[in-house]
């Protein structure tokens, strides 16, 4: 139901009732403007594009938190999304009603973040925010997303320079002896850090010289490290082990037997390895001691392994000759 009536003050009042029976009204100076508004609203209802004007009053923070709770995310992804929103979105937009956020507000946020964060990180934050507003549009809380048309900083893909064999040897010699086999393992198999930290003895077949990767060590704030499936289903794999890796693992376990949980690599105190602590106490000092750039990461050992496969044009189980020289 819709109607237009002239008020005693001379203004034209246009009103209608939505499907839920709630009345909505607006006042106009001209009757033609009132009629146009009613016609546009009626068209939106007919086409399914109608949005209750009051639906966008919920704050960005409240809607985003409800959105987060409904997402099917891996634990690490969920923690990352929460951190990005809490640190970079909520301080600026968190208390704003959804409907009040304009494209210019999102562009301003991107501009400000670009001054402190890498372009790739800004892109991640914008994708999260765009996903939230896209959901709000689907929920009929907004007619359109303010994230559409945002100009993002250009991401320049850096050229990957794999570590040299000499650099890997230097790292192996620079880390404390209890972690030498860890460097050899990563360089000789291409394991990700979480996969290497989560390796247990039962996943190593010394007789067949293979390693099964079906778990990784996950670290979340406020929770003890735990084992979980790898990053993707495609990451579940069986890797042939070069002789040098088998020998390094055997020697390591002889000197540092696995703990009750079966973990091959643990800290000096026998606890599960934590990325931050390992980086600060083991990796960074070893990088400096080896004379390598401070930007050298544990993940670069994975790039080293990939470079061997590319250069030799062989399958992983045929790279033993090149990797035998490590350590």
TABEL-V461270 format. One record per residue. N is the residue number from 0. RES is the residue in three letters. BURIAL is + if it has 9 or more other ideal C-beta (glycine too) atoms within 8 Angstrom, else -. D_LAST is the distance of its C-alpha to the last C-alpha in Angstrom with 2 decimals. Layout:
n=(N:N)
res=(RES:RES)
burial=(BURIAL:BURIAL)
d_last=(D_LAST:D_LAST)
//
This chain:
n=(0:1:2:3:4:5:6:7:8:9:10:11:12:13:14:15:16:17:18:19:20:21:22:23:24:25:26:27:28:29:30:31:32:33:34:35:36:37:38:39:40:41:42:43:44:45:46:47:48:49:50:51:52:53:54:55:56:57:58:59:60:61:62:63:64:65:66:67:68:69:70:71:72:73:74:75:76:77:78:79:80:81:82:83:84:85:86:87:88:89:90:91:92:93:94:95:96:97:98:99:100:101:102:103:104:105:106:107:108:109:110:111:112:113:114:115:116:117:118:119:120:121:122:123:124:125:126:127:128:129:130:131:132:133:134:135:136:137:138:139:140:141:142:143:144:145:146:147:148:149:150:151:152:153:154:155:156:157:158:159:160:161:162:163:164:165:166:167:168:169:170:171:172:173:174:175:176:177:178:179:180:181:182:183:184:185:186:187:188:189:190:191:192:193:194:195:196:197:198:199:200:201:202:203:204:205:206:207:208:209:210:211:212:213:214:215:216:217:218:219:220:221:222:223:224:225:226:227:228:229:230:231:232:233:234:235:236:237:238:239:240:241:242:243:244:245:246:247:248:249:250:251:252:253:254:255:256:257:258:259:260:261:262:263:264:265:266:267:268:269:270:271:272:273:274:275:276:277:278:279:280:281:282:283:284:285:286:287:288:289:290:291:292:293:294:295:296:297:298:299:300:301:302:303:304:305:306:307:308:309:310:311:312:313:314:315:316:317:318:319:320:321:322:323:324:325:326)
res=(UNK:UNK:UNK:UNK:UNK:UNK:UNK:UNK:UNK:UNK:UNK:UNK:UNK:UNK:UNK:UNK:UNK:UNK:UNK:UNK:UNK:UNK:UNK:UNK:UNK:UNK:UNK:UNK:UNK:UNK:UNK:UNK:UNK:UNK:UNK:UNK:UNK:UNK:UNK:UNK:UNK:UNK:UNK:UNK:UNK:UNK:UNK:UNK:UNK:UNK:UNK:UNK:UNK:UNK:UNK:UNK:UNK:UNK:UNK:UNK:UNK:UNK:UNK:UNK:UNK:UNK:UNK:UNK:UNK:UNK:UNK:UNK:UNK:UNK:UNK:UNK:UNK:UNK:UNK:UNK:UNK:UNK:UNK:UNK:UNK:UNK:UNK:UNK:UNK:UNK:UNK:UNK:UNK:UNK:UNK:UNK:UNK:UNK:UNK:UNK:UNK:UNK:UNK:UNK:UNK:UNK:UNK:UNK:UNK:UNK:UNK:UNK:UNK:UNK:UNK:UNK:UNK:UNK:UNK:UNK:UNK:UNK:UNK:UNK:UNK:UNK:UNK:UNK:UNK:UNK:UNK:UNK:UNK:UNK:UNK:UNK:UNK:UNK:UNK:UNK:UNK:UNK:UNK:UNK:UNK:UNK:UNK:UNK:UNK:UNK:UNK:UNK:UNK:UNK:UNK:UNK:UNK:UNK:UNK:UNK:UNK:UNK:UNK:UNK:UNK:UNK:UNK:UNK:UNK:UNK:UNK:UNK:UNK:UNK:UNK:UNK:UNK:UNK:UNK:UNK:UNK:UNK:UNK:UNK:UNK:UNK:UNK:UNK:UNK:UNK:UNK:UNK:UNK:UNK:UNK:UNK:UNK:UNK:UNK:UNK:UNK:UNK:UNK:UNK:UNK:UNK:UNK:UNK:UNK:UNK:UNK:UNK:UNK:UNK:UNK:UNK:UNK:UNK:UNK:UNK:UNK:UNK:UNK:UNK:UNK:UNK:UNK:UNK:UNK:UNK:UNK:UNK:UNK:UNK:UNK:UNK:UNK:UNK:UNK:UNK:UNK:UNK:UNK:UNK:UNK:UNK:UNK:UNK:UNK:UNK:UNK:UNK:UNK:UNK:UNK:UNK:UNK:UNK:UNK:UNK:UNK:UNK:UNK:UNK:UNK:UNK:UNK:UNK:UNK:UNK:UNK:UNK:UNK:UNK:UNK:UNK:UNK:UNK:UNK:UNK:UNK:UNK:UNK:UNK:UNK:UNK:UNK:UNK:UNK:UNK:UNK:UNK:UNK:UNK:UNK:UNK:UNK:UNK:UNK:UNK:UNK:UNK:UNK:UNK:UNK:UNK:UNK:UNK:UNK:UNK:UNK:UNK:UNK:UNK:UNK:UNK:UNK:UNK:UNK:UNK:UNK:UNK:UNK:UNK:UNK:UNK:UNK)
burial=(-:+:-:+:-:-:+:-:-:-:+:+:+:+:+:+:+:+:-:-:-:-:-:+:-:+:-:+:-:-:+:-:+:+:+:-:+:+:-:-:+:+:-:+:+:-:-:-:-:+:+:+:-:-:+:+:-:+:+:+:+:-:+:+:-:-:+:+:-:-:-:-:-:-:+:-:-:+:+:-:+:+:-:+:+:-:-:+:+:+:-:-:+:+:-:+:+:+:+:-:+:-:+:-:+:+:+:-:+:+:-:+:+:+:-:-:+:-:+:-:+:+:+:+:+:+:-:+:+:+:+:+:+:+:+:+:+:-:-:+:+:+:-:-:+:+:+:-:-:+:-:+:-:-:-:-:-:-:-:-:-:+:+:-:+:-:+:+:+:+:+:+:-:+:+:-:-:+:+:+:+:+:+:+:+:+:+:+:+:+:+:+:+:+:+:+:+:+:+:+:-:-:+:+:-:-:-:-:+:+:+:+:+:-:+:+:+:+:-:-:-:-:-:-:+:-:-:-:-:+:-:-:-:-:+:-:-:-:+:-:+:+:+:+:+:+:-:+:+:+:+:+:+:-:-:-:-:+:-:-:-:+:+:+:+:+:+:-:-:-:-:+:+:+:+:-:+:+:+:-:-:+:+:+:+:+:+:+:-:+:-:+:-:-:-:+:-:-:-:+:+:+:+:+:+:+:+:+:+:-:-:+:-:-:-:+:-:-:+:+:-:+:+:+:-:+:+)
d_last=(81.39:81.66:84.41:85.30:87.91:89.26:89.03:91.85:89.86:89.80:86.16:85.24:83.36:81.27:79.99:78.54:77.19:73.83:73.18:72.74:76.15:74.94:77.03:75.58:77.76:77.62:80.35:81.14:83.73:84.57:85.32:83.50:80.23:80.74:81.40:78.28:76.11:77.60:77.23:73.54:72.96:74.86:72.85:69.58:70.83:71.90:68.62:66.48:65.11:67.07:65.29:67.05:67.34:66.54:63.38:61.22:62.14:59.12:56.55:53.24:51.43:53.48:53.17:49.43:48.83:50.89:48.98:45.62:46.91:47.84:44.61:42.37:39.07:35.77:35.47:32.87:35.07:38.14:36.60:35.57:39.11:40.72:38.74:39.58:43.25:43.58:41.97:43.19:46.18:48.24:48.86:50.66:52.00:51.72:55.34:56.85:58.86:57.22:60.23:60.15:56.75:57.36:55.13:55.48:54.11:50.96:50.62:51.07:48.36:45.92:46.91:46.37:42.97:41.85:42.28:39.60:37.30:35.24:37.28:35.17:35.79:39.48:39.57:38.20:40.84:43.55:42.62:42.91:46.24:47.49:46.77:48.83:51.75:51.62:52.06:54.93:56.61:56.29:57.79:60.72:60.11:59.79:61.25:58.23:54.81:54.51:50.94:52.22:52.01:49.66:48.02:44.32:42.11:40.34:36.70:34.69:31.61:28.78:26.80:23.25:20.78:17.40:14.29:13.02:9.72:9.87:10.70:7.95:5.46:8.44:8.92:5.88:7.20:10.63:11.25:12.84:11.04:13.01:11.51:7.71:8.32:10.72:8.67:6.67:10.30:11.97:10.15:10.52:14.05:15.65:16.98:19.13:18.69:21.68:20.57:17.20:19.12:21.77:19.79:21.61:21.07:24.03:22.45:19.70:21.11:18.92:21.66:21.95:18.30:19.51:19.39:22.64:22.86:26.34:26.00:24.55:24.93:27.84:28.79:32.39:34.44:36.42:34.75:32.10:28.95:29.67:28.39:30.01:29.80:27.37:28.53:30.50:31.64:29.68:26.44:27.03:24.99:23.15:19.70:18.44:15.00:12.65:11.94:8.17:9.43:12.27:10.57:8.46:11.89:13.86:12.25:12.60:16.17:17.05:16.47:17.64:20.19:21.33:24.39:27.82:27.06:24.15:21.62:18.01:17.11:19.75:20.52:21.05:24.58:23.75:24.95:23.79:21.55:23.70:22.65:24.63:23.66:19.94:20.31:22.41:20.72:16.99:16.23:18.71:18.05:14.29:15.45:17.96:15.78:13.41:16.74:16.73:20.04:21.34:21.90:18.23:18.19:16.03:17.89:16.41:13.26:15.99:17.37:14.18:14.32:18.03:17.76:15.88:18.76:21.33:20.27:20.02:22.98:21.84:21.75:18.68:18.83:18.62:15.42:13.22:13.30:11.87:9.11:8.21:6.51:3.84:0.00)
//
